Amino acid sequence: MTKEETISAQGDLRVASGLKFSSALENLPKPGLGLGLQQSLLGAANFGVADGLNDAEIFEAIRAAIPNGGREVSDKEINDAIAKAKTGVRKPRNACSGEKFCYNIDGEKAFSHIGNAPATEEDLISLSPVKIPTDSSLQCRMLLESLYAQDDIIYIGK
């Protein structure tokens, strides 16, 4: 089994869609050594949930990836991490649910509207579903509002 594959509850092989999930599985620390296994289990479960895997797929992938260590990791620990991950995963920003800016980011579709005609910056701006303000301070605000939720905390140093 490669690092990007998980075994589903039915035993069939499925390629996990997210490389972050695979990476999180690869980097699980040995249990019982105080290296942060609980946090790593939650991180892996978060990526599994975000990738749309079901509980059994996430469980089996995590169980198979836990390295031998100083203690046995219980099924309850893994299931608790999955349950917690399911309560904290947000919908993608472009999942249109009353957010201020709601659009589908599909580059191929956008460029198919432009076609092969030469396009200027103004042409592209006029075709954009999101109207970008000319005031640079409003551009910054718009960028931050589209990247982060209102309750996100952003650390910028010092």
Backbone as CSV, one residue per row, in Angstrom:
resi,resn,N_x,N_y,N_z,CA_x,CA_y,CA_z,C_x,C_y,C_z
1,MET,0.839,-1.177,0.000,0.000,0.000,0.000,0.885,1.243,0.000
2,THR,0.637,2.160,-0.918,1.424,3.396,-0.966,0.868,4.378,0.039
3,LYS,1.645,5.449,0.269,1.234,6.432,1.256,-0.026,7.186,0.861
4,GLU,-0.432,7.172,-0.416,-1.608,7.898,-0.858,-2.838,7.003,-0.970
5,GLU,-2.738,5.786,-0.463,-3.859,4.877,-0.550,-4.359,4.533,0.850
6,THR,-5.645,4.355,0.952,-6.233,3.905,2.199,-7.137,2.728,1.887
7,ILE,-7.397,1.924,2.882,-8.300,0.796,2.691,-9.646,1.181,3.281
8,SER,-10.687,1.107,2.481,-12.016,1.475,2.960,-12.585,0.350,3.805
9,ALA,-13.728,0.598,4.427,-14.361,-0.384,5.303,-14.705,-1.662,4.534
10,GLN,-14.977,-1.546,3.238,-15.307,-2.719,2.429,-14.059,-3.454,1.948
11,GLY,-12.893,-2.914,2.221,-11.657,-3.578,1.840,-11.152,-3.205,0.465
12,ASP,-11.844,-2.346,-0.244,-11.357,-1.971,-1.570,-10.329,-0.855,-1.444
13,LEU,-9.478,-0.747,-2.442,-8.403,0.242,-2.416,-8.902,1.557,-2.983
14,ARG,-8.622,2.644,-2.274,-9.049,3.962,-2.737,-7.879,4.925,-2.620
15,VAL,-7.660,5.695,-3.655,-6.586,6.677,-3.612,-7.117,7.916,-2.904
16,ALA,-6.473,8.295,-1.828,-6.893,9.481,-1.086,-6.632,10.713,-1.936
17,SER,-7.586,11.625,-1.944,-7.473,12.782,-2.824,-6.489,13.820,-2.321
18,GLY,-6.227,13.849,-1.050,-5.399,14.921,-0.524,-4.009,14.482,-0.123
19,LEU,-3.025,15.207,-0.616,-1.650,14.922,-0.232,-1.389,15.320,1.214
20,LYS,-2.139,16.309,1.733,-1.953,16.718,3.119,-2.358,15.592,4.066
21,PHE,-3.404,14.867,3.728,-3.824,13.728,4.544,-2.722,12.674,4.556
22,SER,-2.200,12.364,3.388,-1.121,11.378,3.286,0.107,11.824,4.067
23,SER,0.447,13.083,3.951,1.607,13.619,4.658,1.398,13.557,6.168
24,ALA,0.181,13.895,6.612,-0.121,13.830,8.046,0.005,12.401,8.558
25,LEU,-0.425,11.431,7.757,-0.303,10.025,8.149,1.165,9.609,8.248
26,GLU,1.942,10.055,7.284,3.375,9.731,7.266,4.110,10.274,8.484
27,ASN,3.643,11.400,8.988,4.363,12.106,10.048,3.797,11.896,11.439
28,LEU,2.969,10.874,11.618,2.473,10.585,12.967,3.648,10.165,13.846
29,PRO,3.797,10.788,15.030,4.911,10.422,15.912,4.633,9.116,16.647
30,LYS,5.665,8.517,17.183,5.510,7.294,17.975,4.723,7.605,19.239
31,PRO,3.755,6.744,19.574,2.959,6.981,20.780,3.763,6.710,22.048
32,GLY,3.378,7.406,23.109,3.972,7.157,24.416,5.272,7.870,24.677
33,LEU,5.712,8.714,23.775,6.995,9.404,23.951,6.825,10.905,24.187
34,GLY,5.579,11.361,24.277,5.335,12.777,24.500,5.658,13.653,23.302
35,LEU,5.505,13.103,22.102,5.848,13.851,20.885,4.633,14.473,20.198
36,GLY,3.481,14.457,20.869,2.297,15.125,20.318,1.425,14.257,19.434
37,LEU,1.305,12.983,19.770,0.482,12.095,18.946,-0.971,12.550,18.908
38,GLN,-1.542,12.980,20.039,-2.954,13.386,20.070,-3.224,14.502,19.066
39,GLN,-2.363,15.503,19.073,-2.530,16.625,18.142,-2.362,16.155,16.696
40,SER,-1.430,15.258,16.470,-1.201,14.737,15.119,-2.368,13.889,14.638
41,LEU,-2.987,13.126,15.554,-4.174,12.349,15.188,-5.293,13.292,14.733
42,LEU,-5.482,14.381,15.497,-6.513,15.346,15.134,-6.194,16.006,13.793
43,GLY,-4.933,16.353,13.580,-4.547,16.963,12.306,-4.824,16.037,11.130
44,ALA,-4.449,14.770,11.274,-4.702,13.801,10.202,-6.203,13.638,9.973
45,ALA,-6.961,13.535,11.069,-8.415,13.391,10.945,-9.028,14.612,10.261
46,ASN,-8.538,15.809,10.585,-9.037,17.025,9.928,-8.855,16.952,8.421
47,PHE,-7.667,16.527,7.977,-7.421,16.426,6.536,-8.292,15.341,5.901
48,GLY,-8.490,14.225,6.594,-9.346,13.168,6.070,-10.779,13.632,5.892
49,VAL,-11.299,14.343,6.905,-12.664,14.875,6.818,-12.757,15.900,5.689
50,ALA,-11.766,16.784,5.611,-11.771,17.802,4.556,-11.714,17.180,3.163
51,ASP,-11.080,16.010,3.041,-10.997,15.318,1.752,-12.262,14.542,1.423
52,GLY,-13.226,14.521,2.346,-14.490,13.836,2.086,-14.471,12.350,2.360
53,LEU,-13.458,11.869,3.088,-13.409,10.451,3.427,-14.415,10.167,4.540
54,ASN,-14.945,8.950,4.568,-15.872,8.616,5.651,-15.091,8.188,6.889
55,ASP,-15.799,8.043,8.009,-15.151,7.734,9.282,-14.314,6.456,9.222
56,ALA,-14.864,5.427,8.593,-14.161,4.142,8.526,-12.868,4.261,7.718
57,GLU,-12.902,5.014,6.632,-11.697,5.196,5.811,-10.626,5.956,6.583
58,ILE,-11.050,7.007,7.271,-10.096,7.788,8.059,-9.518,6.922,9.172
59,PHE,-10.381,6.189,9.865,-9.940,5.333,10.973,-8.902,4.319,10.499
60,GLU,-9.232,3.607,9.435,-8.332,2.551,8.937,-6.990,3.129,8.493
61,ALA,-7.027,4.282,7.836,-5.783,4.901,7.369,-4.923,5.330,8.559
62,ILE,-5.558,5.946,9.555,-4.800,6.378,10.738,-4.262,5.172,11.498
63,ARG,-5.114,4.182,11.706,-4.688,2.972,12.447,-3.474,2.339,11.770
64,ALA,-3.513,2.235,10.450,-2.419,1.597,9.709,-1.140,2.433,9.749
65,ALA,-1.275,3.746,9.937,-0.113,4.634,9.867,0.573,4.865,11.216
66,ILE,-0.078,4.496,12.317,0.514,4.747,13.634,1.739,3.852,13.817
67,PRO,2.898,4.468,14.054,4.117,3.665,14.235,4.133,2.977,15.607
68,ASN,4.906,1.913,15.725,5.066,1.259,17.020,5.763,2.221,17.962
69,GLY,5.319,2.213,19.212,5.908,3.127,20.173,5.813,2.583,21.582
70,GLY,5.791,3.494,22.537,5.813,3.113,23.939,4.483,2.679,24.504
71,ARG,3.384,2.818,23.748,2.072,2.402,24.236,1.162,2.070,23.062
72,GLU,0.083,1.387,23.368,-0.926,1.037,22.375,-1.917,2.198,22.255
73,VAL,-2.243,2.587,21.045,-3.221,3.645,20.816,-4.592,2.986,20.684
74,SER,-5.527,3.423,21.537,-6.857,2.803,21.542,-7.699,3.271,20.354
75,ASP,-8.673,2.442,19.994,-9.622,2.822,18.947,-10.365,4.094,19.356
76,LYS,-10.664,4.220,20.651,-11.373,5.396,21.156,-10.596,6.683,20.878
77,GLU,-9.285,6.666,21.021,-8.477,7.857,20.748,-8.621,8.295,19.289
78,ILE,-8.574,7.316,18.401,-8.700,7.622,16.969,-10.110,8.117,16.663
79,ASN,-11.124,7.412,17.193,-12.512,7.824,16.949,-12.809,9.202,17.535
80,ASP,-12.237,9.512,18.700,-12.417,10.839,19.298,-11.820,11.927,18.404
81,ALA,-10.655,11.657,17.828,-10.019,12.629,16.925,-10.887,12.853,15.685
82,ILE,-11.449,11.781,15.152,-12.315,11.896,13.967,-13.570,12.696,14.307
83,ALA,-14.186,12.391,15.470,-15.404,13.105,15.879,-15.114,14.591,16.068
84,LYS,-13.990,14.913,16.686,-13.631,16.315,16.894,-13.363,17.009,15.560
85,ALA,-12.702,16.304,14.645,-12.416,16.878,13.324,-13.709,17.189,12.580
86,LYS,-14.702,16.342,12.710,-15.968,16.551,12.009,-16.717,17.768,12.528
87,THR,-16.480,18.163,13.771,-17.171,19.335,14.307,-16.481,20.624,13.918
88,GLY,-15.202,20.549,13.520,-14.442,21.766,13.266,-14.168,22.082,11.822
89,VAL,-14.557,21.239,10.884,-14.247,21.473,9.471,-15.255,22.440,8.877
90,ARG,-14.762,23.500,8.261,-15.617,24.489,7.597,-15.790,24.134,6.147
91,LYS,-16.866,24.676,5.582,-17.063,24.523,4.145,-16.022,25.358,3.415
92,PRO,-15.635,24.933,2.210,-14.699,25.738,1.430,-15.257,27.140,1.214
93,ARG,-14.367,28.098,1.046,-14.772,29.492,0.895,-15.696,29.718,-0.305
94,ASN,-15.597,28.884,-1.335,-16.427,29.117,-2.516,-17.707,28.286,-2.475
95,ALA,-18.109,27.846,-1.290,-19.273,26.985,-1.155,-20.565,27.765,-0.944
96,CYS,-20.659,28.954,-1.430,-21.844,29.804,-1.455,-22.894,29.496,-0.384
97,SER,-22.745,30.111,0.760,-23.744,29.949,1.813,-23.988,31.281,2.499
98,GLY,-24.269,32.293,1.704,-24.549,33.601,2.250,-23.307,34.414,2.580
99,GLU,-22.152,33.953,2.122,-20.948,34.725,2.380,-20.933,35.965,1.489
100,LYS,-20.152,36.947,1.891,-20.118,38.221,1.174,-19.696,38.037,-0.285
101,PHE,-18.642,37.254,-0.516,-18.168,37.004,-1.877,-18.409,35.528,-2.178
102,CYS,-19.215,35.258,-3.167,-19.571,33.880,-3.482,-19.333,33.635,-4.968
103,TYR,-18.341,32.829,-5.271,-18.052,32.527,-6.663,-17.316,31.193,-6.729
104,ASN,-17.378,30.594,-7.886,-16.705,29.322,-8.111,-15.396,29.593,-8.839
105,ILE,-14.300,29.152,-8.234,-12.996,29.377,-8.853,-12.736,28.231,-9.833
106,ASP,-12.955,28.478,-11.091,-12.747,27.487,-12.134,-11.996,28.166,-13.271
107,GLY,-10.673,28.073,-13.247,-9.825,28.763,-14.214,-10.127,28.404,-15.654
108,GLU,-10.336,27.111,-15.917,-10.596,26.691,-17.299,-11.875,27.319,-17.826
109,LYS,-12.908,27.319,-16.992,-14.184,27.897,-17.413,-14.037,29.405,-17.649
110,ALA,-13.302,30.066,-16.770,-13.103,31.506,-16.923,-12.383,31.824,-18.226
111,PHE,-11.331,31.079,-18.532,-10.581,31.349,-19.756,-11.353,30.937,-21.007
112,SER,-12.288,29.982,-20.889,-13.084,29.618,-22.061,-13.988,30.780,-22.466
113,HIS,-14.371,31.650,-21.494,-15.159,32.835,-21.815,-14.329,33.860,-22.574
114,ILE,-13.050,33.866,-22.309,-12.169,34.832,-22.962,-11.836,34.366,-24.370
115,GLY,-11.660,33.055,-24.542,-11.333,32.494,-25.844,-9.913,32.836,-26.249
116,ASN,-9.666,32.857,-27.535,-8.325,33.124,-28.043,-8.085,34.597,-28.355
117,ALA,-9.085,35.426,-28.107,-8.928,36.858,-28.398,-7.904,37.469,-27.448
118,PRO,-7.084,38.381,-27.943,-6.146,39.046,-27.049,-6.914,39.818,-25.983
119,ALA,-6.480,39.689,-24.744,-7.194,40.320,-23.643,-6.281,41.276,-22.895
120,THR,-6.820,42.423,-22.592,-6.081,43.380,-21.775,-6.488,43.170,-20.318
121,GLU,-5.778,43.842,-19.429,-6.130,43.765,-18.013,-7.561,44.249,-17.791
122,GLU,-7.947,45.290,-18.486,-9.305,45.824,-18.355,-10.350,44.810,-18.818
123,ASP,-10.028,44.063,-19.910,-10.950,43.022,-20.388,-11.166,41.968,-19.311
124,LEU,-10.066,41.532,-18.707,-10.162,40.508,-17.665,-10.934,41.016,-16.457
125,ILE,-10.678,42.262,-16.056,-11.391,42.853,-14.920,-12.885,42.931,-15.214
126,SER,-13.244,43.304,-16.429,-14.668,43.432,-16.764,-15.367,42.075,-16.786
127,LEU,-14.633,40.989,-17.078,-15.222,39.655,-17.109,-15.268,38.988,-15.740
128,SER,-14.577,39.550,-14.772,-14.509,38.943,-13.449,-15.860,38.986,-12.749
129,PRO,-16.272,37.887,-12.103,-17.528,37.901,-11.346,-17.398,38.723,-10.059
130,VAL,-16.165,39.012,-9.660,-15.910,39.799,-8.456,-15.328,41.136,-8.886
131,LYS,-15.991,42.190,-8.536,-15.519,43.520,-8.902,-14.508,44.003,-7.870
132,ILE,-13.296,44.232,-8.309,-12.203,44.641,-7.436,-12.196,46.157,-7.327
133,PRO,-12.222,46.679,-6.101,-12.226,48.132,-5.922,-10.917,48.761,-6.403
134,THR,-10.975,50.013,-6.811,-9.763,50.701,-7.257,-8.918,51.183,-6.082
135,ASP,-9.532,51.446,-4.940,-8.816,51.888,-3.739,-8.023,50.707,-3.168
136,SER,-6.704,50.863,-3.038,-5.858,49.751,-2.592,-6.191,49.272,-1.178
137,SER,-6.625,50.156,-0.288,-6.978,49.722,1.068,-8.215,48.826,1.032
138,LEU,-9.144,49.132,0.130,-10.322,48.282,-0.025,-9.963,46.955,-0.684
139,GLN,-8.956,46.960,-1.572,-8.480,45.715,-2.176,-7.921,44.792,-1.102
140,CYS,-7.124,45.348,-0.192,-6.543,44.551,0.897,-7.647,43.963,1.772
141,ARG,-8.619,44.785,2.110,-9.728,44.319,2.937,-10.479,43.183,2.236
142,MET,-10.730,43.367,0.947,-11.451,42.358,0.172,-10.673,41.035,0.140
143,LEU,-9.367,41.136,-0.058,-8.521,39.942,-0.083,-8.599,39.209,1.249
144,LEU,-8.408,39.936,2.341,-8.432,39.309,3.661,-9.794,38.703,3.977
145,GLU,-10.874,39.402,3.617,-12.214,38.886,3.877,-12.526,37.644,3.055
146,SER,-11.930,37.535,1.869,-12.191,36.356,1.042,-11.300,35.171,1.425
147,LEU,-10.172,35.432,2.087,-9.272,34.357,2.500,-9.555,33.824,3.897
148,TYR,-10.062,34.695,4.778,-10.208,34.323,6.180,-11.625,34.567,6.664
149,ALA,-12.043,33.719,7.607,-13.330,33.920,8.259,-13.192,35.042,9.287
150,GLN,-14.321,35.610,9.687,-14.302,36.746,10.588,-13.678,36.394,11.936
151,ASP,-13.795,35.118,12.356,-13.259,34.722,13.654,-11.868,34.085,13.567
152,ASP,-11.243,34.067,12.382,-9.881,33.548,12.259,-8.899,34.500,12.952
153,ILE,-7.861,33.921,13.521,-6.815,34.709,14.144,-5.582,34.619,13.250
154,ILE,-5.045,35.775,12.899,-3.887,35.829,12.012,-2.710,36.391,12.797
155,TYR,-1.635,35.624,12.905,-0.447,36.071,13.591,0.518,36.622,12.550
156,ILE,0.944,37.884,12.706,1.808,38.497,11.712,3.193,38.844,12.283
157,GLY,3.522,38.302,13.422,4.881,38.461,13.950,4.964,39.288,15.209
158,LYS,6.138,39.180,15.823,6.495,39.840,17.072,5.524,39.507,18.116
